[in-house]
């Protein structure tokens, strides 16, 4: 009897998952496509802004870095060993 309950539970879970996926998958796909479209539109607008600058115009874009991401480099002396 336990085997039949297990098989019934698996089949029930399968059909419930299939039904729920059919309801929510189009919504998830639409939101994914809209997000990708916004990203592509932003990239296109940035490219257009770069092309519309006048000759000789200087644009400085600054990025703020946290102290955790800053890496200090050191010069290291080394000798050639033969």
C-alpha positions as a Markdown table, in Angstrom:
| # | Residue | x | y | z |
|---|---|---|---|---|
| 1 | Unk | 0.0 | 0.0 | 0.0 |
| 2 | Unk | 2.9 | 2.3 | 0.7 |
| 3 | Unk | 4.3 | 1.8 | -2.8 |
| 4 | Unk | 0.9 | 2.9 | -4.3 |
| 5 | Unk | 0.8 | 6.0 | -2.1 |
| 6 | Unk | 4.4 | 6.9 | -3.2 |
| 7 | Unk | 3.6 | 6.4 | -6.9 |
| 8 | Unk | 0.4 | 8.4 | -6.5 |
| 9 | Unk | 2.3 | 11.2 | -4.8 |
| 10 | Unk | 4.9 | 11.4 | -7.5 |
| 11 | Unk | 2.3 | 11.5 | -10.3 |
| 12 | Unk | 0.3 | 14.1 | -8.4 |
| 13 | Unk | 3.4 | 16.2 | -7.9 |
| 14 | Unk | 4.3 | 15.9 | -11.6 |
| 15 | Unk | 0.9 | 17.1 | -12.8 |
| 16 | Unk | 0.7 | 19.9 | -10.2 |
| 17 | Unk | 4.2 | 21.1 | -11.2 |
| 18 | Unk | 3.2 | 20.9 | -14.9 |
| 19 | Unk | 0.0 | 22.9 | -14.3 |
| 20 | Unk | 1.8 | 25.6 | -12.2 |
| 21 | Unk | 4.6 | 25.9 | -14.7 |
| 22 | Unk | 2.1 | 26.4 | -17.5 |
| 23 | Unk | 0.7 | 29.3 | -15.5 |
| 24 | Unk | 3.9 | 31.0 | -14.4 |
| 25 | Unk | 6.4 | 30.3 | -17.1 |
| 26 | Unk | 5.0 | 32.9 | -19.6 |
| 27 | Unk | 5.1 | 35.5 | -16.8 |
| 28 | Unk | 8.7 | 34.7 | -16.0 |
| 29 | Unk | 9.7 | 34.6 | -19.7 |
| 30 | Unk | 8.1 | 38.0 | -20.3 |
| 31 | Unk | 9.9 | 39.6 | -17.4 |
| 32 | Unk | 13.2 | 38.1 | -18.5 |
| 33 | Unk | 12.7 | 39.4 | -22.1 |
| 34 | Unk | 11.7 | 42.9 | -20.8 |
| 35 | Unk | 14.8 | 43.1 | -18.6 |
| 36 | Unk | 17.1 | 42.1 | -21.5 |
| 37 | Unk | 15.3 | 44.6 | -23.7 |
| 38 | Unk | 15.9 | 47.4 | -21.2 |
| 39 | Unk | 19.6 | 46.5 | -20.9 |
| 40 | Unk | 20.0 | 46.5 | -24.7 |
| 41 | Unk | 18.2 | 49.9 | -24.9 |
| 42 | Unk | 20.4 | 51.4 | -22.2 |
| 43 | Unk | 23.6 | 50.2 | -24.0 |
| 44 | Unk | 22.3 | 51.6 | -27.3 |
| 45 | Unk | 21.6 | 54.9 | -25.6 |
| 46 | Unk | 25.1 | 55.0 | -24.1 |
| 47 | Unk | 26.6 | 54.4 | -27.6 |
| 48 | Unk | 24.5 | 57.2 | -29.1 |
| 49 | Unk | 25.5 | 59.6 | -26.4 |
| 50 | Unk | 29.2 | 58.8 | -27.0 |
| 51 | Unk | 28.8 | 59.4 | -30.8 |
| 52 | Unk | 26.9 | 62.7 | -30.3 |
| 53 | Unk | 29.8 | 64.4 | -28.5 |
| 54 | Unk | 31.5 | 67.3 | -30.1 |
| 55 | Unk | 35.1 | 67.1 | -31.1 |
| 56 | Unk | 37.4 | 68.0 | -28.3 |
| 57 | Unk | 34.7 | 67.6 | -25.7 |
| 58 | Unk | 36.0 | 65.8 | -22.6 |
| 59 | Unk | 33.8 | 63.6 | -20.5 |
| 60 | Unk | 35.1 | 62.1 | -17.3 |
| 61 | Unk | 33.2 | 59.1 | -15.9 |
| 62 | Unk | 34.3 | 58.3 | -12.3 |
| 63 | Unk | 33.7 | 55.0 | -10.6 |
| 64 | Unk | 33.7 | 54.8 | -6.8 |
| 65 | Unk | 35.5 | 51.8 | -5.4 |
| 66 | Unk | 35.2 | 50.6 | -1.9 |
| 67 | Unk | 38.3 | 50.1 | 0.2 |
| 68 | Unk | 37.7 | 46.3 | 0.2 |
| 69 | Unk | 38.2 | 46.2 | -3.6 |
| 70 | Unk | 41.3 | 48.3 | -3.8 |
| 71 | Unk | 44.5 | 46.3 | -4.3 |
| 72 | Unk | 47.9 | 47.9 | -3.6 |
| 73 | Unk | 50.7 | 46.6 | -5.9 |
| 74 | Unk | 54.3 | 46.5 | -4.9 |
| 75 | Unk | 57.4 | 46.4 | -7.1 |
| 76 | Unk | 59.3 | 43.2 | -6.4 |
| 77 | Unk | 63.0 | 43.0 | -7.3 |
| 78 | Unk | 64.1 | 39.6 | -8.6 |
| 79 | Unk | 67.3 | 38.0 | -9.9 |
| 80 | Unk | 67.7 | 35.7 | -12.9 |
| 81 | Unk | 68.8 | 32.3 | -11.6 |
| 82 | Unk | 70.5 | 30.0 | -14.1 |
